[in-house]
């Protein structure tokens, strides 16, 4: 008894083209949605204020997830200004709402101490 084989199907370029087009449209829609949400992201000018008694010669810094706060890199942390009475401040522009940040004390010998916060 002979086995019957299914006849080979012809490649349907039209169906593949339709699938590709639909996938492309979904990707474009997702990118447009992301760009719309990104453009609506609220940016703030944030006045960071922290009371901290630190050793003479040391300085207080703030570092966070946004570019304006060093992108999380403690080497790019923003130095705060000592206002007297152990109060340190810095105003940073274009900080996205919800940015995580922390304060660092940079010591003469480059050790850091930190505490985490959210804006």
HUJO-V198415 format. One record per pair of residues at least 12 apart in sequence whose ideal C-beta (glycine too) atoms are under 6 Angstrom apart, sorted by the first residue. I is the first residue (numbers start at 1). J is the second residue. D is the distance in Angstrom with one decimal. If there is no record, write none. Layout:
BEGIN
i: <I I>
j: <J J>
d: <D D>
END
This chain:
BEGIN
i: <41 42 43 43 44 45 46 46 46 47 48 48 49 50 50 51 51 52 53 54 57 58 58 59 59 60 60 60 61 61 61 61 62 62 62 63 64 64 64 65 65 66 66 66 68 68 68 69 77 78 99 100 101 102 102 102 103>
j: <96 97 94 96 95 93 92 95 119 91 62 90 89 88 103 86 87 88 86 105 108 105 107 79 106 80 88 105 77 79 104 106 78 101 103 77 99 100 101 99 100 95 96 99 92 94 95 101 104 90 119 118 117 114 115 116 115>
d: <5.6 4.3 4.7 5.9 5.2 4.9 5.4 4.7 5.9 4.9 5.0 5.1 4.9 5.1 5.5 5.3 5.5 5.9 4.7 5.2 5.4 5.5 5.0 5.6 5.3 4.6 4.3 5.9 3.8 5.3 4.5 5.7 5.4 5.7 5.6 3.8 5.1 5.9 3.2 5.2 5.1 5.3 5.5 4.8 4.9 5.4 5.5 5.6 5.6 5.7 4.7 5.4 5.5 4.7 5.7 4.5 5.6>
END
